[in-house]
Amino acid sequence: MKKIALILISMAGITASAQDVMTPELLWKLGRISPLGISNDGKNIIYKVSTPSMEENKSNSEFYSIPIAGGNATSIKNYSDLIQDKNKHGEWTLTNKEVKIDPTHGKDFYPELDKSEVQIFNALDYRHWDTYNDGHHNHVILTNAKNEEIDILSKEPYDCPQKPFGGDEDYIWSLDGSKVIYVCKKKTGTEYATSTNTDLYEYDIATKTTKNLTEKNPGYDVAPQFSPNGDLSWLQMKRDGYEADKNDIIVRHKGLDINLTASWDGTVDSFTWSKDGKKVYFLAPIDGTKQLFEVNFPGLTKIAVRVNQITEGQFDVNQIIGFNDDTVLVTRSDMNHANEIYSYNLKKKNWNQITHVNTDVYAKLNLPKVEKRMVKTTDGKEMLVWVILPPNFDASKKYPTLLYCQGGPQGALSQFYSFRWNFQVMASQDYIIVAPNRRGMPGHGVAWNEQISKDWGGQVMDDYLSAIDDVAKENYVDKSRLGAVGASYGGYSVFYLAGIHKKRFKTFIAHAGIFNTQSMYGTTEEVFFTNWDMGGAYWETNNKLAQKSYTDFNPINLVNNWDTPIFIIQGAKDYRVPMGQSQEAFQAAQLKGIKSRFMLFPEENHWILKPQNGLVWQREFFKWLKETL
């Protein structure tokens, strides 16, 4: 039985003096918290802490229990008996496993040629995220005490949990345990790659029959859960092919589907019911943060549905763990602090920090200052911009400044704490960071969020330049030392800005950026994304929106204007933004005689996940900035 602070500081080997600042090395020693649930007796929170090990090049995990009221954490070896197994009901347990369904390899077709390395595909979806389709599909399995199994998808070539990121949240029991509700996109091949039509299905154990519960909705239907009163609820997007559509909470009550957030100008991240079934609590981006909201459930009465924002502040509420009397248990972060577990008293409106995994570390550091700034855009709108100032900031000095370009393109630029694009680390190396909530960000109304689709090189680029130009007016910004950095759509932004910046920037860094929208369309795996955001295919010559994406908004067509050093980073197993995008960009820079560097991670995907690779990423990032800025 040990105190968590002593365990983590000792285990990670973290030491810091009062004058220290966050460094890449220190960042990769911090503990990363993952709540697992509330104990069966309702007194404790069970959670996991993962800590990277540079020597082993992996993360090691320990499990803890801590009183809901706060106090000392206790190390535990086994938590399975401490929290309810939501996948167990009566004699049956729900699990999932991969099942071989489709022939894809040469030896599947020609067994006598079992040493062949051939893969044969007749349609798209031949690769997804970072793996090639080998004919296996995730299937939900019912298992009883005798280890007898029922594959509820039988021999169907579909996935539940959904690939690549689905988990056991993709399937739940009905309240009486007679049925299983699961999430599935029952499409294959090219149809799978071009659609987001994911539905909720109900499998009846007694009759072994399956029913589509959301057949009428053409977009995403995910995250099923039952209210305390037995009503099925879930998250729904309306339009097929639009992965960043407005996400609403749907409740099926007495045969009718009620959209609780239809009239609210925002999009829902996740939700959970109050214990009495009268309210739904949910998380959503708002004004550059993520906050806790509530919406009442009126059933079929004439009582109006009202959405209320509960929490407010310069932080993100990232996960709802559960409830205890008048408090809600959540995780919370900000740009200077990684996730910790907090409780929020719904009546007293006050916070209590429960875990302190990294508190002692942060207490010994000089922290950057995060400021909220409003900037006027070229079309007369007010845009929120986060400005992160170095520790011990001195307004009489001049600082090199980085424009941060967010990915997505519709990802919230909130008070997140990244272990790669970490603003605390960047600012602590004496850089000012300018992070605009440009067009395409959720949390500023649905219209603001949607404006970026089919307009990648339009208003959003003016938003970027408006942000950096506005902050550059400050005397403490060294206007001769501006850089632009970003990944994914942020990498696209860097490539595009390199062709239009008119000498504003002295250096660029692009990670997994889209450089050629035409070849991106021809090689990415989730084609529904490029169909929607680019407006269609490059061969649709009569489609004006699509043609603009492949001509005016294509960074490759602006390379003749490139004249600035650029650092290009890529994971070879990234099939969302395939490696060829970075190769084309690097080759262009090199052949034009521009100072450039290419950093390839052969075993990483769209992200950098292994500790040693992550530390190399950080060191090379700042090495490049020192060389060029």
N, C-alpha and C positions, 0 to 999 in steps of 0.2 A: 504494500500500500504506500504510494508515494505522492507527493505533491507535484502537480503537472508542471509548474514553473521550473522546479528543480530538474525534472526529467528532461524537459525540452532544451533548456539551456545547456545542460551537461551533454545530452545526446548530440546536439548540433554543434557543440564547441563554439558557441557564439560569445564573443567578448566585445565590449564597446566602451569607449570612454565618453565623457560628457561632450567632447568636441567632435565626435565622429559623425559621419553622414552615411546614408545608405549607399552601398556599393553593389556591383553585380555579385560579388562573392558572398556578401551578407544576405542578399536577396535569396540566393539559392541555398541558404541554411534555415530559412524560416519554416515553421510548421504550418501545414495547410489543413484546415479543419473541415470535416464532413459530418454533419449531424445524422444520426441513424434513427432517432426517435425518442419518445418518452417512455420511461420504464413502466412496467405493468402496474406498479403500485402508485404511479402518478407523482412520485417524489423526485425523480432524477431525470436528467437528460443523458442519453448514451450517444457518444460521438467518437469519431476516428480522427487521428492526427497523422498525416503523412509528412515525412521529412526527407528531402532528397539526400542521397549519399553520393558524393563525388567519387569516392573510391570504388563503390560497387556499381556506379552509373545507373542507379535506380532509386525509387523512393521506398522507404520502410515505414510501416504503419503500426501504430499502437492504438488501443481502445481505452476509452475512459468513461467514467460515470461521475456526474457532478450534480449537486442539489439544484433544483430549479431556482431556489432563492439565492443561489451563489454560494461560494465557499471553496473548500479544498476539493480538487479533482482526485479521483481514485483510479489507479490503473487496473484494468480488468483483462483477463485472457479470453473469456468467452461471454458474448453478450446475447446469444441466441435464446437463453431462458429469461432474459431480463425484459425483452420487448416482444410484443405480440407479432407472431408470424402471419402477416396479412395474406400470405399465399396458401394457408392451410384452412380447410373447412371440413369438419367431420373426418371421414376416412381418407379424404383426397387432399393432395398437395399439388399446387401449380408450380411447374418449373418450365424451363425452355432449353432447347438444345438444337444444334445444327443437324439437319437431315439431308442426305444426298437425294436429289430429285432428278436433276437434269444431267444428261451427258454433255460434257464440254471438252474433255481431254481426248487425245488420240487413242489412248488405251481404253476409253469408254466405248469407242466405236470399233476398235480393232484390238481385242484383248491379247492377241498373240504378240502385239507390238507394245509390250508393257513398259519399255524403256523410252518410248517416244516422249517428247516434251511439247507436243503440239496442243494448241487450244483452238477449237473450232466454234464460231459463233454465227448464228443466223439472224441476229437482231441486236439492237442496242441493249444497254444495261450489261455490257460485257465486263465493265469495271465500275466500281463505285467507291468514292472517297480515296482509299489507299490500297484496295485489294481488287484482284481480278475475280470475276465470277467463276467459281469452280463447280457449280451445280448444287451447292449446299444452300439450304434455306433455314432461317430460324423458325422453329415451330413450338407452339405451346403444348406442353405435355401434362396430362393428368396422371398422377401416380398414387396408388393406394398402399396400404400397409403390407400387402403381399408383393409389392414392387411390380404389380401389373400396370401397364401403361396404356393410355389412350392418347393418340396424336389427334388433337382436335382440328388440325388442318389436313389430316389424312395425307394423301399424296399430292396435295396442291402445291404448285410452284410459287408460293407466296411467302412473305416474311411477317412474323410476329414473334419477338419484338422487331420494330422497323429498323432497317439498316440506314445509316451506319450508327446512330446514336441511341436507338430505343433500348429500354430496359424493362424491368418487371412492372413499371408503371403503365405499360401497354396492355396489361390484362388484369381484370379484377373479378371477384366473385359477385354474383347476385346476392342479395341480402339473405335469402333462404338457402343458398349453396347449391341450388339445383341447376344453375346456369353459369356460364363464363362469358363475360363481355370482353372483347379484345379488339385492338386496333390493327387494321390491315389495309394495304393497297393491293387489291386483287387485280393487278395488271401485270403483264410480263413484257420483256423485251423492249422494243421501241416505244410501245404504248406506256410502259412503266416510266421510261426516261423522260417522257414529255408531259406527264400528268402529276398533279398533287392530290388527286382524288382518293384520299384515305378515309375509310369508313369505320364505323363501329359495328361489330358483328356479335350476335348472341348465339352461343352454342348450348344446346339443351343436352344435358348428360344422359337423361333417361331415353330420349328419342334419337340421340346422336344426329340431330338436325341443326342446321345453321341458318340464321336469319339476318339479313342486312337491316340494321336499325336506322341508318342515315342515308339511304339510297338516293333520296331526292336532292341532297346537297352535293354539288360538284367539286367542292374544295376540300380542305383539310377538316377532318373530324378526329380529335385526339383527346387525351387526358381524361378518360372516363372516371367518374366517381359517383357514388350514391349519397344523397342527402340523408340526414338522420330520419327523415320521414319516408324514405324509400324512393325518391324521385331520381332518375338517372340524369346526370349533368355532365357536360363536357365543354371543350373549347372548339370553336368552329370558325373557319375562314370560308367565305362564300365563293370565291372565284377560282376555278381550276387553272393551275399553272402559275399562280401568283403566291409565292412562298412568304411574302411579307405583307399580305392582306391584313386588314383589320381583324383582330382576334377577339371573338365575343364569347361570353358565357351563356350556354344554352341549358335550359332545364325542361325536361319532359314531364309535364304535370297533367295527370288525368287525360292523357292522350294528346295533349297540345304541347308544342315546342315554344317556350317562352325565352326570348332573347333579353337577358337582363341588362346588357350594356349597349343595346342597339343605338340609343340616342346619345350616348356618351362619346365625346370626341377624343377617343384614345384607343389603345390596343392592350390587351391583357397578356401578361407573361404566364402567370399561374394562379390557381385559386384553391380555396378550401372552405368548407362549410362551418358555420358556428355550431355549437353543440345542440342548440335548440332548433336548428333548421330554419331560423327566421332571417338569417343574413348569410351572405357569401363574402368572405374576405379575399382580396386578390392583390397581386403585385403588378405594377405597371410603370413604365417610364413617364416622367413628367419633369419638364424644365431642367434637363441635364442631370437628373437623378432618377432613382427607382424608389417608389414609395408604396406604403400599405394603404389600400382603399377598402371600402365596404359598400355593398349594395344590398338593399332589402329585398326579400322575396315575398311578393304579395299574393302569390298563387293566382287564382282567378277572380280575386276581389278587385274593386275599383281603386284601391290604394295605389298611388303613383309610385313608380320605381325611381329611386333616387340613389345616385352614386356620390359618396362622400370620401374625400381624401382624409386619412386619419393621421399619418405622420408627415412631417415636413422638416427638412434640414439638408445640410450639405453632406449627404451620405447616400448610400444605396442600401435598401432592404432587399436581400437577395433570395431568401427562402423562408417560408412559413413552416415551422417545425410542428407546432401544435398550440394548445391552450391550457392554461391553468388558472382557474377562477376568473379573475378580471384581467388577466394578462395574456398576451400573445407572445409566443417564443419564436424568435426569428434569427437569421444571420444578418450581419451588417458589416459594411466596409466603406472606406473612402479612399481617396487617392494617396493618402499617407499611411493607411492601415489595412492589412489583409483581414479577411473575414474573421469575426468572432461571433459567439452566441450571445444574444441580448434578450431581455424581456421588456415588453412595453405594456404599461398599465393603461388599459382602455378608458378607465374612469379618471385616474389622476393625471393622465397624459405625461407620464415620465418614464425615463429609460433606466434600466439596470444592466450593466455589463456582467455577464455570468462567467464566461471563460476568459482567460488571459494568456493564451498560448504564446503570443509574441509581445505582450505588454512590456516586459522588462527590457526587451531589445529596443523598442521604440522610445522608451523613457530615457535612454542614454544617447539618443540621436538628436541632432539639430534637424528639424523637419522643414521641408519646403512650405511656402505659403500658397494656398490655392484661392484665386480670386475669380469672381464672377463678373463678366464684362458684357455689356450689350453693345452691339455694333450694327450700324445701319447698312443694309444690303443695297445693291444697285437697283433693286425694284421696290425700295422704300419700306422693307420689312425690318423688324428688330430681331437680330440673331444673337442668341446666347453663345458666348465664347468663354471657355475656361482658360485662364492664364495661370501657369504654375511658375512661381518665382523660386530661385535657389535659396537654400538655407543661408542665414546671415545676409540676406539681400541688402544691397547698398545702392540706393537710387542715384547716388552720385557717380557710380561706375557704369560702364557699358558692357553688356552681355551678349554673347552669340545667342541667336534665337532660332528655334525649330518650329515650323508649322507641322502639326501632326494631322495626318489625313486618315480618317477612320474607315474601316472596311464595311462590308455588308452587301450592298451599299447602304442597306437600311438597318444597320446596327446602332443601338443607342450609345451615344458618347456620354456616359453618366459618370458617377463617382466610383468607377470600377477600380479594382486593384489587380493589375495584370502581372504575371511573372515573366513576361517578355517585354511587352510595350509598357514599361513601368515608368510613369511620370516622376515618381519619387526618385528613382535612380537617375533619370535624365537630368532633373533639376539639381540633384545633389552633385553632379559633375559640372555645375556652374553654367547650365544652359537654361534659358527661359523657354517654356513650352507654350505654344498657342494652339488650343484645341477647340475648333469651332463646331457648334451644333448646326452644321450646314444643311442644306436641303437634303431630304432623305432620312433624317433622324426621326425616330418615334419619340413621342413625349411633347410635341409641339402642335398637335392636331393632325388629323388624318390627311388633310390636303398637303401640309408641309412634308409629311412622310412620303406621300405618293409622287411628289413632283419630280423626283429624280429619275423614275422609270422612263426609259426611252429618251432621256435628256442628260446622259452621263457627262457630256462635255459642255453643257449649257450653263444654266444658272448656278449650279453647284460650284463650277470653277470660279465664277464671279464671287461667290460666297467665300471661298478660300482666300482669294486675293483681297477681298474687303477686310477679312479678319487680320491677315498679316500686315496689310497696309495701315490699318487703324492702330494696331499695337506698336508698329514700327515708328509711329509718331512720337512715342515716349523717348525722352532723352537717355534713358537707361538701356535702350535697345541699340546694339551696334548694327546699323543698317547695312554695313559692308560685310556682315557675317550672318546671313540668313540661310537656313537650310529647310528642306521639305522632306518628310519621312512618312512611310505608311506601308501597310500590307493589304493584300487582296484588292478590293476596290480602292483602298488607300494606295496600293502599289500602282494601280491604273492611274490614280490621280497624280502620282509623282511622275509617271511617264508622260502624262498629258501636259502637266505644268512645265515639264522640261522643254516643251515645244512652244509655250506661249508666255513664259514668265518675264520676258524682256529684261533680263539681267538682274531681276530681283534677288535670285537665290545663287549662293556660291557652291552649294553641294546638294546632292539628292541621295536618298536611300529608299529602294523599292524591294519589298519582300513579297514574293508570290503575286506579282502584279500582272494585270492583263495588258499586254503590249499590242496585240494584233486582234481586234475584235472578230475578224473573219476567221482566222485559224482557231481562236478560242471557241467559236461556234462549232467548228468542225472536230474538236477534240475533247471538250468538257463532257462530263457524264450526265449531269442533271440538265437536260436540254430544255426542260420547262422554264428554267431560270433565264437562259439566254433568249428563248422565244419571247418571254414577257418583257424583260428589261431592255432588250435591244429592238423589240418590235417585230421580230420575225427572222427569217433566214436571209443570208447575204445574196442568194440568187433571186430573191423576190424583187425584181427590178422596178416594178410598179408600186412597191410599198415604200412611200416616202419616209416614214418614220424609221423603218429598218435601214434604208439606204443611208440615212444620216448617221446612224450608229456605225456603219461600216466605212464611211468616208469622213465626214466632218469630225466625228467623235472618235476616230480611230487613231491612237497615239502613233502608230507606225507611219501615218501620213504626215506627221510633224517632225520626223527625225531630222530633216534637213535643217531645222532650226536649233537642234541640240548643240550646245557649246559649253556644257557645265559638267564637272566630274559627277559620276554616278556609281553607286554601289548596289549590286543586284544580288538578291538572296533567294534561294529556292530549295524546296524539298523534292527529291526525285520521285517520291511516292505520292505526290500531290496530283490527283486526277481531277480535282475541282478546277484548279487553275494549272494546267499541265506544264511540265518543265520547259517545253518548247517556247512558251511565252518569254521566260527569262533568257533562254538561249538566244532568241531572236534579238532581244534588246541589247544583250551584252555584245553580240556579234556586230550590231550596228554601231554601238559606241566605240568598239575597238577599231573597226574599219574606218571610222571617221576621225580616229586619232584622239579621242576624248579619254582622259584619265578615267579608268573604270576598273571595277573588280567584280568577280563572280564567285559567290560562296555557295557551294552545293552540299546539301545534306542527303546522301544517298538513301538512307533508311528512314527519313522523316517525311511526314505528309504536309498538309496545309499549315500545320503547327510544328513547333519544335518542342519535343516532349522529354527527351532524355537529358538528365542533368549535365553531363559533360558537354553535350552539343549545345545546351542552353547557355552555358557559361562561355563557350567559344563565341556564340552568337553575340552575347553582350560585349565581350572584349573586342571583337572585330567591329562592332557597331561604333564604339567610342574611339577605337583606333582610327577608323576612317574619318570621323569628325575631327579628330586632332590633326590629321594630315591635310584635310581640305577646308576646314572652317576656322 
